[in-house]
Amino acid sequence: MRIKALLQKHTLGAYFLMAFSIAWVGSFLVVGPKYVRGEALTFSDTLAAAGPMLIGPSLSCLGLTAFLDGKEGLRELLSRMTRSNVGARWFSPLLIFPALILLVAATLASWYRRNWPLHSSHLG
């Protein structure tokens, strides 16, 4: 019970510690062996390393909520995530910007494909 009391007292610190730990340890497990051997990291390696970086915060949020508040806390969290107080017309301008960023990134990647991926010799 001491761990639960400690986590309830320092919830934000525990969340960030869990999120960063899951993200960085997971990413290192994915690309670490290749990096340690001195091999070049490819674009697919960086995409694979992005998975734990994206999953870490969500997994730590769900895990911490489940540990501290149980099933009722998870139910409340998920109901808050799905509830919306604004109409659909307000979401459309918000979705345009990520689509534009994706389009620009894909265009730049196609233009500079020759220079990708970066090899370890370029890093210093």
VODREN-94478 format. One record per atom (N, C-alpha, C): x, y, z; atom name; residue in one letter. Coordinates in Angstrom, 3 decimals. Layout:
<pts>
((X, Y, Z), 'CA', 'A')
...
</pts>
This chain:
<pts>
((0.806, -1.196, 0.000), 'N', 'M')
((0.000, 0.000, 0.000), 'CA', 'M')
((0.851, 1.261, 0.000), 'C', 'M')
((2.099, 1.156, 0.401), 'N', 'R')
((2.948, 2.343, 0.433), 'CA', 'R')
((3.196, 2.877, -0.967), 'C', 'R')
((3.286, 1.988, -1.956), 'N', 'I')
((3.525, 2.426, -3.330), 'CA', 'I')
((2.327, 3.202, -3.843), 'C', 'I')
((1.124, 2.725, -3.541), 'N', 'K')
((-0.084, 3.413, -3.992), 'CA', 'K')
((-0.188, 4.799, -3.349), 'C', 'K')
((0.131, 4.905, -2.081), 'N', 'A')
((0.092, 6.203, -1.403), 'CA', 'A')
((1.132, 7.149, -1.983), 'C', 'A')
((2.316, 6.624, -2.297), 'N', 'L')
((3.367, 7.446, -2.908), 'CA', 'L')
((2.947, 7.927, -4.290), 'C', 'L')
((2.345, 7.037, -5.078), 'N', 'L')
((1.890, 7.424, -6.411), 'CA', 'L')
((0.737, 8.426, -6.347), 'C', 'L')
((-0.143, 8.298, -5.356), 'N', 'Q')
((-1.229, 9.262, -5.211), 'CA', 'Q')
((-0.702, 10.629, -4.810), 'C', 'Q')
((0.385, 10.657, -4.069), 'N', 'K')
((0.963, 11.928, -3.641), 'CA', 'K')
((1.735, 12.589, -4.776), 'C', 'K')
((2.396, 11.805, -5.618), 'N', 'H')
((3.237, 12.335, -6.699), 'CA', 'H')
((2.769, 11.784, -8.047), 'C', 'H')
((1.516, 12.009, -8.366), 'N', 'T')
((0.926, 11.436, -9.573), 'CA', 'T')
((1.579, 11.968, -10.844), 'C', 'T')
((1.799, 13.275, -10.932), 'N', 'L')
((2.365, 13.855, -12.146), 'CA', 'L')
((3.793, 13.376, -12.372), 'C', 'L')
((4.588, 13.335, -11.325), 'N', 'G')
((5.958, 12.832, -11.451), 'CA', 'G')
((5.993, 11.366, -11.858), 'C', 'G')
((5.092, 10.577, -11.290), 'N', 'A')
((5.029, 9.157, -11.656), 'CA', 'A')
((4.627, 8.990, -13.107), 'C', 'A')
((3.677, 9.816, -13.563), 'N', 'Y')
((3.250, 9.741, -14.955), 'CA', 'Y')
((4.420, 10.030, -15.897), 'C', 'Y')
((5.134, 11.120, -15.660), 'N', 'F')
((6.247, 11.471, -16.546), 'CA', 'F')
((7.373, 10.441, -16.474), 'C', 'F')
((7.649, 9.933, -15.300), 'N', 'L')
((8.675, 8.900, -15.170), 'CA', 'L')
((8.288, 7.649, -15.959), 'C', 'L')
((7.038, 7.229, -15.837), 'N', 'M')
((6.584, 6.051, -16.581), 'CA', 'M')
((6.576, 6.311, -18.085), 'C', 'M')
((6.082, 7.486, -18.493), 'N', 'A')
((5.984, 7.792, -19.922), 'CA', 'A')
((7.365, 7.833, -20.564), 'C', 'A')
((8.306, 8.530, -19.946), 'N', 'F')
((9.655, 8.608, -20.505), 'CA', 'F')
((10.362, 7.262, -20.464), 'C', 'F')
((10.153, 6.511, -19.405), 'N', 'S')
((10.797, 5.195, -19.317), 'CA', 'S')
((10.297, 4.256, -20.403), 'C', 'S')
((8.993, 4.184, -20.577), 'N', 'I')
((8.442, 3.311, -21.613), 'CA', 'I')
((8.915, 3.766, -22.989), 'C', 'I')
((8.882, 5.066, -23.235), 'N', 'A')
((9.243, 5.588, -24.551), 'CA', 'A')
((10.714, 5.346, -24.871), 'C', 'A')
((11.601, 5.735, -23.979), 'N', 'W')
((13.033, 5.655, -24.290), 'CA', 'W')
((13.579, 4.238, -24.208), 'C', 'W')
((13.157, 3.472, -23.229), 'N', 'V')
((13.620, 2.088, -23.151), 'CA', 'V')
((13.092, 1.294, -24.334), 'C', 'V')
((11.830, 1.505, -24.682), 'N', 'G')
((11.268, 0.817, -25.836), 'CA', 'G')
((11.969, 1.187, -27.125), 'C', 'G')
((12.257, 2.463, -27.313), 'N', 'S')
((12.961, 2.891, -28.527), 'CA', 'S')
((14.379, 2.346, -28.572), 'C', 'S')
((15.038, 2.329, -27.428), 'N', 'F')
((16.396, 1.786, -27.407), 'CA', 'F')
((16.393, 0.296, -27.702), 'C', 'F')
((15.396, -0.419, -27.213), 'N', 'L')
((15.319, -1.848, -27.517), 'CA', 'L')
((15.091, -2.093, -29.005), 'C', 'L')
((14.421, -1.164, -29.669), 'N', 'V')
((14.141, -1.326, -31.096), 'CA', 'V')
((15.374, -1.021, -31.940), 'C', 'V')
((16.016, 0.127, -31.715), 'N', 'V')
((17.130, 0.540, -32.578), 'CA', 'V')
((18.488, 0.467, -31.900), 'C', 'V')
((18.515, 0.208, -30.608), 'N', 'G')
((19.784, 0.187, -29.882), 'CA', 'G')
((20.809, -0.793, -30.400), 'C', 'G')
((20.445, -2.045, -30.629), 'N', 'P')
((21.450, -2.993, -31.102), 'CA', 'P')
((22.094, -2.575, -32.424), 'C', 'P')
((21.309, -2.051, -33.326), 'N', 'K')
((21.844, -1.602, -34.618), 'CA', 'K')
((22.756, -0.390, -34.421), 'C', 'K')
((22.374, 0.519, -33.544), 'N', 'Y')
((23.176, 1.714, -33.273), 'CA', 'Y')
((24.489, 1.357, -32.590), 'C', 'Y')
((24.430, 0.422, -31.652), 'N', 'V')
((25.644, 0.017, -30.924), 'CA', 'V')
((26.632, -0.660, -31.867), 'C', 'V')
((26.126, -1.422, -32.842), 'N', 'R')
((27.008, -2.065, -33.820), 'CA', 'R')
((27.592, -1.076, -34.809), 'C', 'R')
((27.110, 0.167, -34.817), 'N', 'G')
((27.633, 1.185, -35.712), 'CA', 'G')
((27.004, 1.172, -37.095), 'C', 'G')
((25.884, 0.481, -37.236), 'N', 'E')
((25.210, 0.426, -38.523), 'CA', 'E')
((24.371, 1.681, -38.729), 'C', 'E')
((24.144, 1.998, -39.993), 'N', 'A')
((23.328, 3.161, -40.320), 'CA', 'A')
((21.868, 2.884, -39.968), 'C', 'A')
((21.230, 3.898, -39.411), 'N', 'L')
((19.813, 3.786, -39.102), 'CA', 'L')
((19.019, 4.218, -40.326), 'C', 'L')
((18.113, 3.375, -40.756), 'N', 'T')
((17.295, 3.690, -41.914), 'CA', 'T')
((16.002, 4.372, -41.477), 'C', 'T')
((15.258, 4.832, -42.458), 'N', 'F')
((13.992, 5.491, -42.162), 'CA', 'F')
((13.028, 4.533, -41.482), 'C', 'F')
((13.042, 3.277, -41.888), 'N', 'S')
((12.156, 2.302, -41.248), 'CA', 'S')
((12.559, 2.057, -39.795), 'C', 'S')
((13.855, 2.183, -39.486), 'N', 'D')
((14.294, 2.070, -38.089), 'CA', 'D')
((13.725, 3.212, -37.252), 'C', 'D')
((13.762, 4.421, -37.806), 'N', 'T')
((13.237, 5.553, -37.046), 'CA', 'T')
((11.726, 5.453, -36.885), 'C', 'T')
((11.048, 4.917, -37.886), 'N', 'L')
((9.610, 4.704, -37.738), 'CA', 'L')
((9.311, 3.656, -36.671), 'C', 'L')
((10.121, 2.605, -36.633), 'N', 'A')
((9.929, 1.573, -35.614), 'CA', 'A')
((10.212, 2.128, -34.222), 'C', 'A')
((11.186, 3.023, -34.108), 'N', 'A')
((11.505, 3.624, -32.808), 'CA', 'A')
((10.438, 4.613, -32.370), 'C', 'A')
((9.680, 5.141, -33.320), 'N', 'A')
((8.625, 6.090, -32.970), 'CA', 'A')
((7.442, 5.396, -32.295), 'C', 'A')
((7.288, 4.105, -32.521), 'N', 'G')
((6.173, 3.380, -31.901), 'CA', 'G')
((6.163, 3.469, -30.387), 'C', 'G')
((7.251, 3.082, -29.724), 'N', 'P')
((7.264, 3.219, -28.258), 'CA', 'P')
((7.151, 4.666, -27.789), 'C', 'P')
((7.669, 5.602, -28.587), 'N', 'M')
((7.556, 7.012, -28.209), 'CA', 'M')
((6.094, 7.464, -28.203), 'C', 'M')
((5.312, 6.933, -29.124), 'N', 'L')
((3.897, 7.297, -29.181), 'CA', 'L')
((3.064, 6.515, -28.169), 'C', 'L')
((3.454, 5.296, -27.895), 'N', 'I')
((2.682, 4.441, -26.995), 'CA', 'I')
((2.963, 4.761, -25.527), 'C', 'I')
((4.163, 5.216, -25.209), 'N', 'G')
((4.575, 5.447, -23.822), 'CA', 'G')
((3.636, 6.316, -23.006), 'C', 'G')
((3.309, 7.538, -23.459), 'N', 'P')
((2.408, 8.380, -22.666), 'CA', 'P')
((1.017, 7.785, -22.487), 'C', 'P')
((0.472, 7.193, -23.550), 'N', 'S')
((-0.870, 6.615, -23.439), 'CA', 'S')
((-0.885, 5.422, -22.503), 'C', 'S')
((0.108, 4.569, -22.639), 'N', 'L')
((0.175, 3.381, -21.791), 'CA', 'L')
((0.388, 3.751, -20.328), 'C', 'L')
((1.220, 4.754, -20.064), 'N', 'S')
((1.431, 5.152, -18.671), 'CA', 'S')
((0.176, 5.804, -18.092), 'C', 'S')
((-0.563, 6.552, -18.899), 'N', 'C')
((-1.822, 7.153, -18.436), 'CA', 'C')
((-2.826, 6.068, -18.063), 'C', 'C')
((-3.002, 5.108, -18.951), 'N', 'L')
((-3.968, 4.042, -18.675), 'CA', 'L')
((-3.519, 3.174, -17.501), 'C', 'L')
((-2.226, 2.871, -17.437), 'N', 'G')
((-1.719, 2.049, -16.345), 'CA', 'G')
((-1.834, 2.725, -14.992), 'C', 'G')
((-1.481, 4.006, -14.952), 'N', 'L')
((-1.556, 4.744, -13.699), 'CA', 'L')
((-3.012, 4.918, -13.254), 'C', 'L')
((-3.894, 5.189, -14.194), 'N', 'T')
((-5.315, 5.322, -13.861), 'CA', 'T')
((-5.880, 4.001, -13.356), 'C', 'T')
((-5.521, 2.911, -14.024), 'N', 'A')
((-6.005, 1.597, -13.596), 'CA', 'A')
((-5.474, 1.234, -12.218), 'C', 'A')
((-4.227, 1.554, -11.945), 'N', 'F')
((-3.633, 1.210, -10.649), 'CA', 'F')
((-4.227, 2.043, -9.520), 'C', 'F')
((-4.406, 3.349, -9.772), 'N', 'L')
((-4.870, 4.229, -8.698), 'CA', 'L')
((-6.387, 4.235, -8.532), 'C', 'L')
((-7.140, 4.172, -9.623), 'N', 'D')
((-8.592, 4.323, -9.527), 'CA', 'D')
((-9.378, 3.089, -9.950), 'C', 'D')
((-8.706, 2.082, -10.460), 'N', 'G')
((-9.376, 0.842, -10.821), 'CA', 'G')
((-10.250, 0.964, -12.058), 'C', 'G')
((-11.189, 0.022, -12.174), 'N', 'K')
((-12.065, -0.019, -13.354), 'CA', 'K')
((-12.950, 1.221, -13.446), 'C', 'K')
((-13.383, 1.718, -12.308), 'N', 'E')
((-14.230, 2.916, -12.323), 'CA', 'E')
((-13.463, 4.119, -12.864), 'C', 'E')
((-12.210, 4.259, -12.510), 'N', 'G')
((-11.385, 5.349, -13.026), 'CA', 'G')
((-11.159, 5.235, -14.525), 'C', 'G')
((-10.920, 4.018, -15.003), 'N', 'L')
((-10.757, 3.810, -16.445), 'CA', 'L')
((-12.045, 4.126, -17.186), 'C', 'L')
((-13.170, 3.705, -16.638), 'N', 'R')
((-14.460, 3.972, -17.267), 'CA', 'R')
((-14.704, 5.485, -17.366), 'C', 'R')
((-14.389, 6.206, -16.293), 'N', 'E')
((-14.582, 7.657, -16.297), 'CA', 'E')
((-13.627, 8.330, -17.280), 'C', 'E')
((-12.378, 7.883, -17.316), 'N', 'L')
((-11.398, 8.453, -18.242), 'CA', 'L')
((-11.834, 8.254, -19.690), 'C', 'L')
((-12.243, 7.052, -20.031), 'N', 'L')
((-12.650, 6.767, -21.405), 'CA', 'L')
((-13.939, 7.496, -21.766), 'C', 'L')
((-14.836, 7.689, -20.807), 'N', 'S')
((-16.055, 8.441, -21.114), 'CA', 'S')
((-15.729, 9.916, -21.342), 'C', 'S')
((-14.772, 10.464, -20.624), 'N', 'R')
((-14.359, 11.856, -20.849), 'CA', 'R')
((-13.664, 12.028, -22.193), 'C', 'R')
((-12.945, 10.998, -22.615), 'N', 'M')
((-12.231, 11.091, -23.884), 'CA', 'M')
((-13.191, 11.054, -25.066), 'C', 'M')
((-14.320, 10.402, -24.928), 'N', 'T')
((-15.247, 10.274, -26.044), 'CA', 'T')
((-16.337, 11.339, -26.042), 'C', 'T')
((-16.489, 12.071, -24.970), 'N', 'R')
((-17.503, 13.109, -24.883), 'CA', 'R')
((-16.991, 14.376, -25.563), 'C', 'R')
((-17.842, 15.032, -26.331), 'N', 'S')
((-17.456, 16.247, -27.042), 'CA', 'S')
((-18.502, 17.327, -26.818), 'C', 'S')
((-18.027, 18.542, -26.586), 'N', 'N')
((-18.936, 19.654, -26.361), 'CA', 'N')
((-19.017, 20.598, -27.557), 'C', 'N')
((-18.286, 20.286, -28.624), 'N', 'V')
((-18.297, 21.150, -29.803), 'CA', 'V')
((-18.803, 20.356, -31.002), 'C', 'V')
((-19.317, 21.079, -31.980), 'N', 'G')
((-19.847, 20.447, -33.179), 'CA', 'G')
((-18.740, 19.993, -34.116), 'C', 'G')
((-19.129, 19.211, -35.105), 'N', 'A')
((-18.162, 18.662, -36.064), 'CA', 'A')
((-17.540, 19.750, -36.925), 'C', 'A')
((-18.238, 20.859, -37.124), 'N', 'R')
((-17.687, 21.911, -37.980), 'CA', 'R')
((-16.448, 22.563, -37.368), 'C', 'R')
((-16.261, 22.442, -36.063), 'N', 'W')
((-15.081, 23.005, -35.429), 'CA', 'W')
((-13.864, 22.101, -35.582), 'C', 'W')
((-14.091, 20.818, -35.845), 'N', 'F')
((-12.977, 19.900, -35.995), 'CA', 'F')
((-12.336, 19.962, -37.373), 'C', 'F')
((-13.096, 20.328, -38.388), 'N', 'S')
((-12.549, 20.323, -39.746), 'CA', 'S')
((-11.359, 21.272, -39.921), 'C', 'S')
((-11.367, 22.513, -39.394), 'N', 'P')
((-10.162, 23.339, -39.533), 'CA', 'P')
((-8.956, 22.745, -38.792), 'C', 'P')
((-9.226, 22.045, -37.703), 'N', 'L')
((-8.123, 21.447, -36.958), 'CA', 'L')
((-7.488, 20.284, -37.711), 'C', 'L')
((-8.263, 19.588, -38.511), 'N', 'L')
((-7.743, 18.442, -39.256), 'CA', 'L')
((-7.023, 18.842, -40.539), 'C', 'L')
((-7.229, 20.068, -40.993), 'N', 'I')
((-6.563, 20.521, -42.213), 'CA', 'I')
((-5.064, 20.677, -41.983), 'C', 'I')
((-4.657, 21.218, -40.856), 'N', 'F')
((-3.243, 21.482, -40.613), 'CA', 'F')
((-2.395, 20.213, -40.551), 'C', 'F')
((-2.792, 19.164, -39.848), 'N', 'P')
((-1.995, 17.935, -39.908), 'CA', 'P')
((-1.916, 17.351, -41.317), 'C', 'P')
((-2.999, 17.468, -42.090), 'N', 'A')
((-2.962, 16.970, -43.464), 'CA', 'A')
((-1.982, 17.774, -44.306), 'C', 'A')
((-1.950, 19.086, -44.115), 'N', 'L')
((-0.990, 19.919, -44.849), 'CA', 'L')
((0.448, 19.609, -44.446), 'C', 'L')
((0.671, 19.415, -43.160), 'N', 'I')
((2.017, 19.077, -42.701), 'CA', 'I')
((2.462, 17.741, -43.275), 'C', 'I')
((1.567, 16.769, -43.306), 'N', 'L')
((1.878, 15.473, -43.895), 'CA', 'L')
((2.189, 15.607, -45.382), 'C', 'L')
((1.428, 16.422, -46.094), 'N', 'L')
((1.661, 16.637, -47.519), 'CA', 'L')
((3.014, 17.294, -47.764), 'C', 'L')
((3.356, 18.301, -46.979), 'N', 'V')
((4.652, 18.970, -47.124), 'CA', 'V')
((5.788, 18.016, -46.786), 'C', 'V')
((5.639, 17.235, -45.739), 'N', 'A')
((6.681, 16.282, -45.354), 'CA', 'A')
((6.885, 15.224, -46.429), 'C', 'A')
((5.792, 14.720, -46.989), 'N', 'A')
((5.914, 13.717, -48.050), 'CA', 'A')
((6.562, 14.307, -49.291), 'C', 'A')
((6.227, 15.551, -49.619), 'N', 'T')
((6.837, 16.211, -50.779), 'CA', 'T')
((8.325, 16.414, -50.559), 'C', 'T')
((8.701, 16.907, -49.391), 'N', 'L')
((10.124, 17.108, -49.102), 'CA', 'L')
((10.882, 15.789, -49.079), 'C', 'L')
((10.266, 14.750, -48.549), 'N', 'A')
((10.924, 13.445, -48.505), 'CA', 'A')
((11.140, 12.908, -49.915), 'C', 'A')
((10.200, 13.147, -50.807), 'N', 'S')
((10.386, 12.663, -52.176), 'CA', 'S')
((11.464, 13.466, -52.902), 'C', 'S')
((11.595, 14.753, -52.598), 'N', 'W')
((12.625, 15.575, -53.228), 'CA', 'W')
((14.018, 15.207, -52.717), 'C', 'W')
((14.121, 14.917, -51.440), 'N', 'Y')
((15.436, 14.661, -50.832), 'CA', 'Y')
((15.664, 13.187, -50.546), 'C', 'Y')
((15.027, 12.337, -51.279), 'N', 'R')
((15.142, 10.897, -51.037), 'CA', 'R')
((16.577, 10.410, -51.177), 'C', 'R')
((17.359, 11.026, -52.052), 'N', 'R')
((18.749, 10.603, -52.244), 'CA', 'R')
((19.578, 10.752, -50.979), 'C', 'R')
((19.285, 11.736, -50.189), 'N', 'N')
((20.075, 12.010, -48.984), 'CA', 'N')
((19.575, 11.243, -47.766), 'C', 'N')
((18.498, 10.498, -47.930), 'N', 'W')
((17.927, 9.774, -46.795), 'CA', 'W')
((18.236, 8.311, -46.950), 'C', 'W')
((18.616, 7.544, -46.003), 'N', 'P')
((18.719, 7.838, -44.583), 'CA', 'P')
((20.081, 8.428, -44.240), 'C', 'P')
((20.125, 9.064, -43.109), 'N', 'L')
((21.399, 9.596, -42.632), 'CA', 'L')
((22.269, 8.445, -42.148), 'C', 'L')
((23.518, 8.490, -42.525), 'N', 'H')
((24.443, 7.460, -42.066), 'CA', 'H')
((25.181, 7.985, -40.848), 'C', 'H')
((25.757, 7.081, -40.082), 'N', 'S')
((26.443, 7.487, -38.858), 'CA', 'S')
((27.633, 8.391, -39.164), 'C', 'S')
((28.178, 8.343, -40.393), 'N', 'S')
((29.307, 9.213, -40.739), 'CA', 'S')
((28.873, 10.674, -40.823), 'C', 'S')
((27.579, 10.931, -41.058), 'N', 'H')
((27.080, 12.298, -41.123), 'CA', 'H')
((26.841, 12.883, -39.734), 'C', 'H')
((26.770, 12.037, -38.749), 'N', 'L')
((26.406, 12.494, -37.417), 'CA', 'L')
((27.580, 13.011, -36.594), 'C', 'L')
((28.764, 12.838, -37.088), 'N', 'G')
((29.877, 13.430, -36.355), 'CA', 'G')
((30.939, 12.531, -36.003), 'C', 'G')
</pts>
